[in-house]
Amino acid sequence: MTIPNVITILRFILVPGVVYALMSGELDWAFAGFIVAGISDGVDGFIARQFDQRSELGAYLDPIADKLLLVSVFVVLGHMGELPLWLVIAVVSRDALIVGAVLLSYVMGNPVVVKPLFVSKANTTAQIVLAALVLGELAFASAIDNLRDALVLLTGLLTVASAAAYLVAWLRHMNGNGESDPTRH
């Protein structure tokens, strides 16, 4: 097993710790765990590229670990009333739709290769920044309301735009009009 895969697995283990810390009011520990997970994501990516330790397992595990952490934090922050429910539903629904579409295309014998779109990368960045901001505000008992409100709106817009972009790409693929269609010239 490669070092990046070990680091990614440790990120999986951090998720319940961050959730537990949030739910038990240990907000500084939740913030620290989130930051450590973010740093470890960068470190495992750097090691994988720099020392040619990329693996197929890592290509699957890394984004799953990232999404598990983000979705878990969003759900708990929504439960705590720190994020609006509509945003939490949008974030979770988008990810569920993507996973469902990938599984459905596989079951139908027309597997799709999910390629991150620019809007998706922007969405993930907005989600990370928003989660880190809210966790930081909670950990340090401070508030940056205007920034939080702007990030909530931006994240919501990017989440919807990303879901729509993936849906269009998936529909094209399933209808044989997508880039991943080997018969298309």
ZASE-686652 format. One record per residue (C-alpha): x, y, z; residue in three letters. Coordinates in steps of 0.02 Angstrom, whole numbers, padded with zeros to 5 digits, always signed. Layout:
BEGIN
XYZALA/...
# end
This chain:
BEGIN
+00000+00000+00000MET/+00067+00171-00047THR/+00098+00313+00076ILE/-00036+00422-00005PRO/-00164+00281+00017ASN/-00118+00266+00201VAL/-00139+00454+00222ILE/-00308+00446+00134THR/-00366+00304+00248ILE/-00315+00410+00397LEU/-00427+00548+00326ARG/-00572+00425+00327PHE/-00536+00394+00511ILE/-00536+00581+00546LEU/-00715+00600+00483VAL/-00803+00521+00634PRO/-00684+00616+00748GLY/-00730+00782+00670VAL/-00916+00740+00676VAL/-00903+00683+00857TYR/-00807+00840+00905ALA/-00940+00949+00823LEU/-01085+00855+00903MET/-01005+00859+01075SER/-00964+01044+01070GLY/-00776+01022+01051GLU/-00775+01151+00913LEU/-00588+01185+00920ASP/-00553+01000+00894TRP/-00678+00992+00751ALA/-00592+01139+00667PHE/-00420+01064+00696ALA/-00475+00895+00627GLY/-00547+00979+00472PHE/-00385+01076+00444ILE/-00279+00920+00470VAL/-00387+00827+00344ALA/-00364+00968+00219GLY/-00176+00973+00242ILE/-00164+00783+00230SER/-00261+00790+00066ASP/-00131+00908-00005GLY/+00013+00805+00064VAL/-00049+00639-00006ASP/-00076+00719-00177GLY/+00098+00796-00174PHE/+00179+00630-00125ILE/+00080+00535-00257ALA/+00135+00653-00396ARG/+00311+00693-00338GLN/+00362+00514-00299PHE/+00254+00428-00431ASP/+00149+00339-00300GLN/-00017+00360-00390ARG/-00131+00209-00383SER/-00301+00160-00448GLU/-00358+00131-00268LEU/-00302+00306-00221GLY/-00392+00380-00370ALA/-00555+00312-00298TYR/-00521+00331-00112LEU/-00459+00512-00114ASP/-00616+00596-00182PRO/-00727+00481-00076ILE/-00633+00534+00081ALA/-00649+00717+00033ASP/-00836+00703-00002LYS/-00869+00602+00154LEU/-00788+00737+00260LEU/-00874+00882+00172LEU/-01047+00803+00169VAL/-01032+00749+00352SER/-00978+00923+00407VAL/-01116+01006+00304PHE/-01249+00890+00377VAL/-01192+00921+00556VAL/-01176+01109+00530LEU/-01351+01107+00456GLY/-01416+01009+00604HIS/-01334+01136+00720MET/-01420+01279+00626GLY/-01253+01349+00566GLU/-01292+01318+00382LEU/-01461+01338+00298PRO/-01556+01176+00271LEU/-01583+01214+00086TRP/-01395+01220+00059LEU/-01365+01057+00151VAL/-01501+00972+00049ILE/-01428+01042-00113ALA/-01251+00984-00071VAL/-01304+00809-00017VAL/-01426+00790-00162SER/-01295+00841-00291ARG/-01173+00711-00228ASP/-01309+00578-00218ALA/-01363+00617-00397LEU/-01186+00600-00461ILE/-01157+00434-00372VAL/-01328+00372-00428GLY/-01295+00421-00609ALA/-01125+00335-00609VAL/-01199+00176-00534LEU/-01348+00178-00653LEU/-01237+00199-00805SER/-01129+00053-00745TYR/-01281-00059-00715VAL/-01349-00014-00887MET/-01184-00069-00966GLY/-01135+00107-01018ASN/-01010+00158-00883PRO/-00966+00340-00875VAL/-00796+00408-00828VAL/-00823+00557-00714VAL/-00705+00696-00758LYS/-00702+00844-00639PRO/-00775+00996-00723LEU/-00714+01173-00687PHE/-00881+01218-00606VAL/-00865+01063-00496SER/-00690+01112-00439LYS/-00753+01287-00401ALA/-00899+01211-00306ASN/-00786+01100-00202THR/-00673+01247-00164THR/-00823+01352-00108ALA/-00885+01209+00002GLN/-00715+01188+00084ILE/-00694+01375+00114VAL/-00871+01389+00185LEU/-00850+01239+00300ALA/-00680+01301+00360ALA/-00750+01476+00390LEU/-00899+01413+00490VAL/-00791+01291+00590LEU/-00665+01430+00622GLY/-00801+01550+00677GLU/-00867+01419+00798LEU/-00695+01371+00863ALA/-00641+01550+00894PHE/-00813+01619+00944ALA/-00808+01750+00808SER/-00922+01794+00664ALA/-00895+01860+00490ILE/-01080+01866+00442ASP/-01068+01955+00275ASN/-00932+01838+00214LEU/-01027+01685+00275ARG/-01187+01743+00191ASP/-01095+01776+00028ALA/-01011+01605+00034LEU/-01177+01519+00070VAL/-01253+01600-00084LEU/-01100+01565-00193LEU/-01092+01384-00135THR/-01277+01361-00170GLY/-01263+01432-00345LEU/-01108+01329-00385LEU/-01189+01171-00315THR/-01340+01192-00429VAL/-01231+01238-00579ALA/-01118+01089-00549SER/-01265+00969-00532ALA/-01339+01035-00693ALA/-01174+01022-00787ALA/-01148+00841-00731TYR/-01328+00799-00774LEU/-01309+00868-00950VAL/-01144+00775-00975ALA/-01220+00614-00908TRP/-01374+00628-01020LEU/-01264+00658-01172ARG/-01159+00507-01126HIS/-01310+00395-01100MET/-01383+00451-01267ASN/-01220+00414-01356GLY/-01175+00597-01385ASN/-01042+00618-01253GLY/-00853+00635-01267GLU/-00830+00466-01183SER/-00926+00380-01324ASP/-00791+00281-01417PRO/-00895+00277-01578THR/-00900+00465-01592ARG/-00772+00545-01707HIS/
# end
